Amino acid sequence: MAVEQEEFVEIVKSRFDKREYRRVVLKNSLQVLLISDPDTDKCAASMDVCVGSHSDPEGLEGLAHFLEHMLFYASEKYPEEDSYSKFITEHGGSTNAFTGSENTKYFFDVNVDAFEEALDRFAQFFIKPLMSPDATMREIKAVDSVPFVTLALMQLQKHLSSEGHPFHKFDTGNWDTLEVLPKAKGLDTRDELIKFYQDHYSANLMNLVIYAKDDIDKLHALVDDKFQAIQNTDRNRIHFPGQPCLSEHLQILVKSVPIKEGHILTVIWPIVPEIRHYKEGPCRYLGHLIGHEGKGSLFHILKSLGWALTLCAGQSDWSMDYGFFGVVMNLTDAGHEHMQDIVGLLFKYISLLQISGVCQWIFHELSSICEAEFHYQDKIAPLADVVNISSNMEIYPIKDWIVGSSLPCQFHAHIIRMVLDQLTPDNVRIFWESKNFQGSTDMIEPWYGTAFSVENISSSQIKEWMESSPNKDLHMPEPNIFIPTDFSLKNEEEKIVHPVLLRKSSCSTLWFKPDTTFSTPKACLKIDFSCPHANESSEAEEMTYIFTRLLMDYLNEYAYYAQVAGLQYWVSHTNTGFQLTIEGYNHKLKILLEAVIEKIAKFEVMPDRFDVIKEVVMKGHQNMKFQQPCEQALYYCSVMLQENSRPWVEQLEVLTHILSEDLSRFIPKMLSRAFLECYVAGNIECGEAELMVMQLESMLFEGQSPVCRPLYPSQHLSRRAVKLKTGANYLFSTEGLNPSDENSALVHYIQVHQDDCLMNVKLQLLALIAKEPVFHQLRSVEQLGYVTALRLRNDFGVLGLQFIIQSTVKSPGHIDSRVEEFLKMFESKLYEMTNEEFKSNAKALIDLKLEKDKNIWEETRFYWSEISNGTLKFDRRESEVAMLRQLKKEDLLDFFEKYVKVGGPKKKTLSVRVYGNQHLSDYEAEKNQGLDPSLVQIGDIFAFQRSRPLYGSLKGVNGRMKL
């Protein structure tokens, strides 16, 4: 008779982790890790099943992925379709799953008081799921419409591997593999689905992680009660020995035609998987060096030649039995013409590593960075924790379930050398993507239709490429000066609950929030540069964007070391100028800040780098054509609703004519008038924060010829949203930008109100209640499209609801009508909702709002949004919770009746319809037949925008303009 096991093994955890862990094995051999966290306000669970797409039966490709979808529908104990997802959503949670090559993972999080029932519903996935014939057929159609843009290259790599290895398989599945081909063989997909479940979903092949508030003994009893009924058929885990690539799949150069503009070069070698040597971290070591971006690195040389935009290196696909090491480079047009030189330089750098030997000081530097990262890690969402750990349980010893491979600590040069010796010319696979190959390929990948060709390349050819490549000074990186050594915590005498306005001048404001919660040696700095000349025209907007890209480009050689050491930075383009963010360990933050500001103050345009960045920006605009139709619809919506938005075609046109000399003249003008809104948070004292900002002002605003001068009162900028007419239903229809895309899309937007706490909670509560019914009705039942969502929308403080649906099967006009019908159906459900159900939903939203920030970054995100929007409602959560506690069902019904109901007296909508090539006849018919008189057709987006008034700026109420 099986006996439950409870084995004590000390699990390695970070120094400051106060959670309690216990590993147990239930009588059915289900392995469980229990995590008790008395401070959590969210509970979570993740089940990892040790079977994935590698186990798909021949001729039923995608069956494992399809099964993952089907388990969400219903179970014998809870037969109502989608009731699991509905319960999770209504109790403040989220749920998802994904299928890998050798495992399938299911996970959820939920509010604390709903965890026990949520866990019971979740357990039924693995006890007695229902897979009805009707649901099976509907979900096959859903899987068939999975967007595949990011999957095509991976599938090509799989296609060019051994047919006898499961790596070769098509793992997503589609209508052909799950319906047409099985039917032709006399197979019933549902029968095969049930058989696959019975064959592989055995308790001894499962690993469960539970994260909850209760004490560990109570969790133990809970898990025993909920999961003991999972059947154990005592299956052996399936292994897939051997490398997927035989000799004929090596020493090849594959040219392929991608969907989007750009040139990507991917160089791959089959290797021994790092998991076998995770304490030594050979791939981490080699990825660190080959992917380095400092002076003397491969990327630094390629960048200086104007050939590469990005480079990353490390282990890619892997299992316990095989692995791949990859180097992926995004090339410029010039780099595309020098592919052989680039590959030659890559192998030269690998040769340098072989000659230099494995450096112990580099390993120890990496090890110290990893150790600091592990012990001073930020607390993350319980959901992320359980997903990560459940992945680790099958592949690491018990003591390393939490740490995994994140702490390389054993220096064994011969192991690193073993992997390095596999990165050879006779073991290589090169994949080269570019639209330049259109018309010159001779093969088609069968699943995604990627056009490609294959050439054999010999070791002697690569040796010639090495010899003919430029003779550049490739060398190992310098010691990293940014590695922190001071992890002490600052003690603020005064406990500051919300940000305080610590300092203001004509040049800047400083908001300050010391860390009083998280006790980590980290800080966050944000500086918003408001520059009235930055976006005064399309040309100015493009040049400001190029400036931000160039600034990051210039800093990279120096600041890359900071990023490696855990100090991140970004310079991003905004509606009113640009923004600098620095976050990470506070020890050396000030050094990086001064380097960035000095680069801004002394900015000079380098014509060669300008040409490269301009090319990148142009391709970014051109790739708008290849965005998913739902992304295009959201883009049109933003252009119509946000003041001073400019179309990508206009930006592309003006960009064509911008020269480096234009940018050189523009930057001094752009910076000549500026206002800096600063936020400093974390392990920094108020005096330090003030000194930082005073130093900023000194570097930028002082001197005989200052870089910046304060803004005039009239120059303070605002961001405003277009106000739709009450009672109006606007419609904008257009063809999709990619003529070969079958997908169409709809964004149905309902504009409601400008930021107001009471209105906010009504809208948020309505969205919470409607979210799952939208998915169930429009996605699961009506099968309108794989992408189906209801989301809140916020345009500069103007809030509303938006339905987002993408479909190959129905036209946007039809989908729009179904959204209207859904709202009519939902109205009756809303009225049928009991007071208890209303209170339960309101409590779920209250719990969401009361959820504590888990780290300094989450806290900063909230406070910075209040500052940048000008609302300054730092106690927003508390205020909105107080209003929710007073809210009655009648208040919500009244809100729905006025603002959301079809024909509501204060309702105002904007429908954006993007027609793919499957529905162009519907588009033409819509134009020829004329519109429903209740709709207001938008022909010219900008004429429409000019015709409408704007909401007032929230920034004008509380923000900069008060100065």
PyMOL commands that set and color helices and strands:
alter all, ss='L'
color gray80, all
select helices_A, chain A and resi 53-55+63-70+83-90+112-126+133-144+152-159+166-168+175-184+189-200+203-205+216-227+247-249+274-277+282-290+298-304+333-336+339-356+360-375+382-392+398-400+413-420+425-427+435-437+459-468+538-564+589-601+607-626+629-641+648-657+660-672+686-701+713-715+757-781+812-832+835-850+856-869+876-886+889-899+917-929+941-947+955-958+960-962
alter helices_A, ss='H'
color red, helices_A
select strands_A, chain A and resi 5-6+20-25+31-36+42-49+74-75+94-99+104-111+129-130+206-212+252-256+263-271+308-318+323-331+429-434+443-444+451-456+500-504+508-514+522-530+567-574+577-585+675-682+729-735+744-754+787-795+798-807+909-915+935-937
alter strands_A, ss='S'
color yellow, strands_A
deselect
rebuild
show_as cartoon
